[in-house]
């Protein structure tokens, strides 16, 4: 969990070294609420995962294009940016 200002976030991309399914929004929300979080966060590197996040009503709060980062891998279209999404609970 991370506190940003007064908002407590629960990041569920990696918990205890294993990935949680991002498409099970109800389960992830329950897990976050049980830990006292007010929102969940997804760190997305794939355009397909971004589509899932948007379908689950997550709000994009940050993105960076891979082409703007010299050190980043340069994947093929449509994977052109990394994004961060949040959803308030």
C-alpha positions, 0 to 999 in steps of 0.5 A: 500500500502507498499513501499519496496525500490523503489517498491510500492506494493498493497496488495489485499488479504484484503482491507477495511476488505473484501477479493477481488477475487484473480482470477480477475487479470485484476480488481485487477491490475486496482485497484492497478494501480489506487492507484499508485502501481507498483506491486500487492502481494498475501499472500497465505496459500493454495496450491490451491490458489498458483496454481491460483497465478502461473496460473496468472503469479505471482512470488513466492518471499518467502515461509515458511513451516508450519513444520518449525514453532512450533506455526503454524497450521499443515494442511494436504497435499498439504497445507504445506507452506505459500507463498508470490507472487508478480506481477509487473504491 
